[in-house]
Amino acid sequence: MSNTHCKITIADQANVLISGVGPETQDKLDQALKWRQKNCFHMPKYKLGVWDGYINLYKSGWTYRNLINEDILNIIINDGYEIELFDNRRNMPHELETISSDYFSEHPDKNGKPTELRPYQVYAINKAVEENSGMFIMATGSGKTLTCAGLASRFKNHGKVLMIVPTIDLVTQTAKAFGYVGIDCGEFYGEEKIIKDVTISTWQSATNYPEILEGVDCVIADECHKYQAKEVFDFLTIAGKDVPHIYGFTGTLPKDELSLMRLKAVFGEVLYEKTAYELQQEGYLASVNINIIETDVIEKNFQHFQTEESYLNNHDNRNAYLASVIEEIASTGNTLVLVHRIKRGEKLSRLLPQATFIAGSGEGKSTNKERAVEYARMSTEDNQILIATYKIASTGIDVSRWFNLVMVDPTKDFIEIIQSIGRALRKDTDKDHAEIWDFCASSKYSRKHKYQRKKFYKEAKYPFNEVKVKLP
């Protein structure tokens, strides 16, 4: 095959059509652009043999612009095709000047001094301006919100900016932070639907109202690792197909390849990473020590994870032990306790009457305003205990005075674990260290998950120790 033309059409900012190649090349592209679904082995379709477990991001010649890399082009070229490129994008990226650390200096920080961007924040903003899409991995406490504010400020004079966040709490929290540096924001969620030059919305509200993208030149997605669901993916690649600038920010990317490639399809490659360890070494984040406490239980070999989870949730003797240890831990400073189930949180809160228990609005326990009051209380009060579900509190809480973080029966979810630890990493005037408590059990799944978490801790360079405890 020689001198045969392959036509690659950039249909818009998100989508590309590859045409003019034969079945053999189509098959190679198909193989290169599909990845196995995480946990597919447990899914009925896979078990029945009607699905091979793979998700294909190349269908009938269509794929995503951000997935066209050198490897894909080489498949086409090595099969003897000459590539013709057609660019049909309507809105082209803007070319903007770079900024410096004094970009927000006319606005005072919380200490009354001129706001100064850190060197890596300046680099991230300028790198984003240089590229028209990409992801930024910035650990909790790195100042992602201020970085996003700098990015929004750069683009708002060229078109509207939409920032999407996973929770209502983060809408109000981010809008407040943007306001400190002079950015007036619209807030779009629930009954509050105000659109301005810079609008902050939950992804749920945005996907239900795609018209919010009218006139938008820049989309910024905070906690972008959460945006793999079909409705969000379609919102960004179909409704948002003409947005010329799109960026994703997160503290942690997923480890499974399909999830990572879906994020790359939307946001592009990782442009910059700033790890918690680097920030600790540079003095921006608190040091931590992880205490793994494995409690011995009689029942160990459960056939299903859910059965084991129920056993541990309802283990009265163990819950009483956990409550007594948490009470002792809290005597050293404000303590955040994370649980997976509301009933578990309620059990612990009954055993710890001095504690406050919160859960998400969708979980039926508290409103975002009530949670904001509790978070604010931690800035001024000492030795408080706040019990919360992982769902509501493992990401996006801007509270620096957590001296202790207690994770009750954490799983092996990499993102959940690293993001949860991030709650304790922020420094404050009276805090430069935090203790992390990882409570697990000697039962089958709890032990398996513990071994996986230890790998995560080593990878993140978090020091840890381990003790085994027999319940009284």
Order of alpha helices (4+ residues) and beta strands (2+ residues): beta-beta-alpha-beta-alpha-beta-beta-alpha-beta-alpha-beta-alpha-beta-alpha-beta-beta-beta-alpha-beta-alpha-beta-alpha-beta-alpha-beta-alpha-alpha-beta-alpha-beta-alpha-beta-alpha-beta-alpha-beta-alpha-beta
